[in-house]
Amino acid sequence: MSGLRVVPTWRHGQERLYVCLTDGRNIAWYDREASRVNLLSEDRRQEVLDVLGPFLTGPVAVGPPPVPTPAELARLSLHPDDDLAPNRPGEALQIALDRDPGPARRLRPDPRRRALAAEQAVGEALDRLDGAGWHTLHSVPLPGGDRIHHLVIGPGGLFAVHTLYARKQRVTVADPMVALGRREPRPLLRRVRADADRASYALTAEVRPVLALVGPADVQVTVEPRETRIMTDTEVEGLAGLGGVLKPADVEALHAMARDRQTWVRV
């Protein structure tokens, strides 16, 4: 027994099969589209091919990554439990609902399901920015049980996006207060800015706060938010038009740092 295991991962419709040691470190991966097995070390070449044997389709090239970048190597060195990149939009809420779905019948809809629908809508829109040189991490955990709903990294900089379900409701913004319909206003923008500040501290880079409203009937801003963008879920893809802040190499380096769970343990 080699002790190696194969871990399949999916990201935006593309599959890769990683070969991991017993401690979770990756030593190789199989890229189906490229028909290539990439080895980080030649020492266990035959063992890697043996464990991948049932998954290989047709002839494949075998060797080191053609152009191993620092960001790629940093990603591959992560333990699977520490890699935040596979997180789905609303990952934390999905896990909570799976563990405790709540009563089958209730007078009012479970607010967690509405929050999940909001994060999924915004997350799917942000994931579509990948082709424009952007990366989005979802449900980034922070100490104390908090989390950043979406962290967006790209040519236009870094953004901590907080989503709010507002379907068919009027939203009134008077910094720092946000009110939905006739409900009592909440100082939500303080939370949005605090999340961005914690991300800035963790990544040693400016992270700008964004509040993304999902499905509002109307948005009224009576007091302009300080250093915070207010957008709807149909507008967030407009972030792709921003640029001139980060070079591609900086985007990749920050993404590699941000996807490591250990980056966030002391913020």
C-alpha positions in Angstrom: 0.0 0.0 0.0 1.4 3.4 -1.0 -0.6 5.4 1.5 -1.6 7.8 -1.3 -5.2 8.8 -2.0 -7.0 10.5 -4.8 -9.2 13.6 -4.0 -11.4 14.9 -6.8 -12.2 18.6 -6.8 -14.5 20.7 -9.0 -14.3 24.4 -9.6 -16.4 26.2 -12.2 -17.1 23.0 -14.1 -13.4 21.9 -14.3 -12.3 18.7 -12.5 -8.9 17.9 -11.1 -7.8 14.8 -9.3 -5.2 15.5 -6.6 -2.9 12.8 -5.2 -2.4 13.4 -1.5 -0.2 12.0 1.2 -1.6 10.6 4.5 -1.1 14.1 6.1 -3.2 15.8 3.4 -0.3 17.4 1.4 -0.6 17.2 -2.4 2.2 15.7 -4.4 0.6 15.5 -7.9 -2.6 16.2 -9.8 -4.3 15.0 -12.9 -5.7 17.5 -15.3 -8.2 15.8 -17.5 -8.5 18.6 -20.0 -4.8 18.8 -20.6 -4.4 15.0 -20.4 -1.4 15.6 -18.1 -0.3 14.3 -14.7 1.7 17.0 -12.9 4.3 15.8 -10.4 5.7 18.0 -7.7 8.4 15.3 -7.1 9.7 12.5 -9.3 10.4 10.3 -6.2 7.0 8.7 -6.2 6.2 8.8 -9.9 5.2 5.2 -10.3 3.1 5.2 -7.1 1.2 8.3 -8.3 0.5 6.6 -11.7 -0.6 3.4 -10.0 -3.1 5.2 -7.8 -4.4 7.3 -10.7 -4.6 4.3 -13.0 -8.4 3.8 -12.7 -9.0 7.4 -13.5 -6.7 7.9 -16.5 -8.5 8.2 -19.8 -6.2 7.5 -22.8 -2.5 8.5 -23.0 -1.3 11.2 -20.7 1.9 13.4 -20.4 3.7 13.0 -17.1 6.1 15.4 -15.6 6.5 18.6 -13.5 4.1 21.4 -14.0 5.0 23.2 -17.2 5.3 26.6 -15.5 4.9 26.2 -11.7 4.0 29.6 -10.3 4.5 30.6 -6.6 0.7 30.9 -6.3 0.1 27.4 -7.7 2.7 25.9 -5.4 1.3 27.7 -2.4 -2.1 26.3 -3.2 -0.9 22.8 -3.7 0.9 22.8 -0.3 -2.3 23.5 1.5 -4.0 20.8 3.6 -7.5 20.2 2.1 -9.1 21.2 5.4 -7.3 24.6 5.2 -8.2 25.4 1.5 -11.1 27.8 1.4 -11.3 27.9 -2.5 -13.8 25.0 -2.8 -16.3 26.7 -0.5 -19.7 27.2 -2.2 -21.6 30.4 -1.8 -23.2 30.3 1.6 -21.1 27.3 2.6 -21.5 27.9 6.3 -25.3 28.3 6.0 -25.6 25.2 3.9 -23.7 23.2 6.6 -25.9 24.7 9.4 -29.1 23.8 7.5 -27.9 20.3 6.8 -27.2 19.8 10.5 -30.4 21.5 11.7 -33.0 21.9 9.0 -35.6 23.2 11.6 -39.2 22.1 11.8 -40.9 20.9 8.6 -43.8 23.3 9.1 -43.4 26.8 10.4 -45.5 30.0 10.3 -42.7 32.1 8.8 -39.9 31.1 6.4 -36.6 30.2 8.0 -34.4 33.4 7.7 -31.4 31.2 7.1 -32.8 30.0 3.8 -33.4 33.5 2.7 -29.9 34.5 3.7 -28.6 31.4 1.8 -30.5 32.3 -1.3 -29.0 35.8 -1.2 -25.4 34.5 -0.8 -26.0 32.1 -3.7 -27.3 34.7 -6.0 -24.4 37.1 -5.3 -21.8 34.3 -5.2 -22.9 33.0 -8.6 -22.6 36.4 -10.1 -19.2 37.0 -8.7 -18.0 33.6 -9.8 -18.7 34.7 -13.4 -15.9 37.2 -13.0 -13.2 34.5 -13.1 -12.7 34.8 -16.8 -11.8 38.5 -16.4 -8.9 37.8 -14.0 -10.8 37.8 -10.8 -11.1 35.3 -7.9 -13.9 35.0 -5.4 -13.7 33.1 -2.0 -17.0 32.4 -0.3 -17.9 32.1 3.4 -14.4 33.1 4.7 -14.4 32.2 8.4 -13.3 34.8 11.0 -12.6 34.2 14.7 -15.6 34.5 16.9 -18.0 32.8 14.5 -18.2 35.8 12.1 -17.4 35.4 8.4 -17.0 37.3 5.2 -19.7 36.3 2.8 -17.6 36.9 -0.3 -14.0 38.1 -0.7 -13.3 39.3 -4.3 -9.7 39.8 -5.6 -8.9 41.1 -9.0 -7.4 43.9 -11.1 -9.6 46.5 -9.4 -8.5 45.5 -5.9 -10.0 43.6 -3.0 -13.6 43.7 -1.8 -15.4 42.2 1.2 -19.0 41.7 0.0 -21.8 41.3 2.5 -25.1 40.2 1.1 -28.6 41.1 2.3 -31.8 39.5 1.3 -34.2 42.3 0.3 -36.6 40.8 -2.2 -39.4 43.2 -3.1 -38.6 45.4 -0.2 -37.6 49.1 0.0 -34.2 49.5 1.4 -33.3 52.8 3.2 -29.6 53.5 3.9 -28.6 56.3 6.3 -25.0 55.5 7.2 -24.5 53.4 9.3 -28.1 52.3 9.5 -29.9 50.1 7.0 -33.7 49.5 7.1 -35.7 46.9 5.2 -39.3 48.0 4.6 -40.9 49.0 7.9 -38.4 47.1 10.1 -36.3 48.8 12.6 -33.0 50.1 11.1 -29.8 48.2 12.0 -26.2 49.6 12.0 -25.3 47.0 9.3 -22.7 49.2 7.6 -20.5 49.1 10.7 -20.4 45.3 10.4 -19.7 45.5 6.7 -16.8 47.9 7.3 -15.5 45.9 10.2 -15.3 42.7 8.1 -13.3 44.7 5.4 -11.0 46.0 8.1 -10.3 42.5 9.4 -9.6 41.3 5.9 -7.2 44.2 5.4 -5.3 43.3 8.5 -5.1 39.6 7.5 -3.9 40.3 4.0 -1.9 43.5 4.7 -3.7 45.1 1.7 -6.6 47.5 1.4 -9.9 45.7 1.3 -13.0 47.8 0.4 -16.4 47.0 1.9 -19.5 46.3 -0.3 -23.1 45.8 0.7 -24.9 43.7 -2.0 -28.7 43.9 -1.8 -30.6 41.0 -3.4 -33.8 41.8 -5.2 -34.8 45.1 -3.6 -37.9 46.9 -4.9 -36.2 50.3 -4.3 -33.1 51.7 -2.7 -33.0 55.1 -1.0 -29.7 56.5 0.3 -30.4 59.4 2.7 -26.9 59.6 4.2 -24.1 58.6 1.8 -22.1 55.6 3.2 -18.6 56.2 4.2 -16.1 54.2 2.1 -18.8 51.6 1.3 -20.3 50.6 -2.0 -24.0 49.8 -2.1 -24.9 47.5 -5.0 -27.7 45.2 -6.1 -27.1 41.6 -7.0 -27.5 42.5 -10.7 -24.8 45.1 -10.4 -22.0 43.2 -8.7 -20.6 41.9 -12.0 -19.8 45.5 -12.8 -16.7 45.1 -10.5 -15.1 43.4 -13.6 -14.9 46.9 -15.2 -12.5 48.1 -12.4 -8.8 47.9 -12.9 -5.5 49.6 -12.5 -5.0 48.6 -8.9 -3.4 45.1 -8.9 -1.2 43.3 -11.4 -2.0 39.7 -12.3 0.9 38.4 -10.2 -0.3 40.4 -7.2 -3.9 39.0 -7.7 -2.6 35.4 -7.7 -0.4 36.0 -4.7 -3.2 37.6 -2.6 -5.6 34.8 -3.7 -3.1 32.1 -2.6 -2.8 33.8 0.8 -6.5 34.4 1.3 -7.5 30.9 0.5 -5.4 29.5 3.4 -7.6 29.2 6.5 -4.6 29.9 8.7 -4.4 33.4 7.3 -7.6 34.3 9.2 -7.1 32.7 12.6 -5.8 35.9 14.3 -7.8 38.7 12.9 
